[in-house]
Amino acid sequence: MYVMKQVELASRARLDELFRPIGMTALQYTALTVLERHPDMSSAQLARNSFVTTQSMADMVTALEERGLIERHRDAADRRRLVLALTADGRALLRRYRGKVAALERQMLAGLTNEQVSELQHSLEVCRANLAQHPPR
């Protein structure tokens, strides 16, 4: 687990470096990518899927909304519920940085064959699923 945490910290630091010039963090970028894949999430759902606390997400939502990258609106299926979605500016930012983030991922995986990359992804997915199925006692 120690090596996984080291990889996480190193990748987050590199992403933070990448986004610092525009005043964003790796966690904010992660939240935007989650909303890209799953539009119309509640703030609590976004927090769970972005690996941050609900309070941290509340602050992040405010910052991203003030920057015009996300918006809140009523859920079409349940008008009492507020959900979040990317704005056109949010989608444009993701398009602008997609190649830079992909280059960072390629750098991280340099030296591994395509087969090793696939096996690494599969192994990590299995580890995640195992922990999700068996909560600690």
Buried (B, 14 or more C-beta within 10 A) or exposed (E): EEEEEEEEEEBBEBBBEBBEEEEBBBBBBBBBBBBBEEEBBBBEBBBBBBEBEEEBBBEBBEBBBEBEBBBEEEEEEEEEEEBBBBBEEBBEBBEEBEEEBEEBEEEEBEEEEEEEEEEEEEEEEEEEEEEEEEEEE
